[in-house]
C-alpha cells in the first residue's frame, strides 16, 4: 500500500506540473511566428529532420503541429506530446490532415506518458532549449526509445566561438528572453547533453537561422543520434 500511495503522489505531481505549463501570450505569437519561419526556410530543416524515419515515433514538444506534414510514409504512428493547452489544441487540428497517423497527448518532456522502449525514434524540434530540466528530458527520451532507437534533434544552442554573441546569449538567458519566449534558453550546450544522456551522435550540422542573423537564438544544430545500449560506449 505505501508503494501505491507513492505512485499516486507522483502521478498527481505530474498532473499539477502539466497543468501549470501555460504560456497563452507566447502560444498566440508562436502560432503566427512558426508559419512565418517555415516560409523563410524552416520547413526544409523540418523535412531533413524526419527524413527516412519509420515505425513508431514520439515527438516531444510538438507545439502547433508544424512537423506533422513532413513525416515520411514509413512512419506507422506519431505520438505527439505537448503540454501547452493552446498549442496542443492547434496540434490536434493539424493532426487531422497529417499524412501519417498522429495522436496528440498532454505531457511533459521530463515525464513522458509512454512505456520503456516503446518507440523506434524520437523527434525534438526547438524544444530542448525550453524544457525545465534538459537532463531529465533526455533521460526520458532515452527511456522510451528501444535499444539503438534514433533521436532526431533540431535545436537552438550556444554559439561555439567565444565573443560578443556568446555574451549576448548568456545575458539574454539571465534576463528577459526565457520569459518572453516560453522558457527558451539560447546558451545551452545541447549536443554535449545529448551525449551525456547515453546517445551516440552520428550526424551533426551547425548553422544559423536565419543565415545572416545575429539573434541570440540564431545558432542551431540539426542532428541524428542513436540510443546506446547499456555497457557500450
Secondary structure, DSSP 8 states (H G I E B T S, - for coil): -HHHHHHHHHHHHHHHHHHH---HHHHHHHHHHHHHHIIIIIHHHHHHHHTT--EEEEEES-TTSTTGGG--TTEEEEEEE---HHHHHHHHHHHTT-SS-EEEE--BTTB-SS-TT-EEEEEEES-TTT-S-HHHHHHHHHHHEEEEEEEEEEEE---SS-SHHHHHHHHHHHTTHHHHTTT--S---HHHHHHHTTEEEEEEEEEESSTT---TT-EEEEEEEEE--TT--
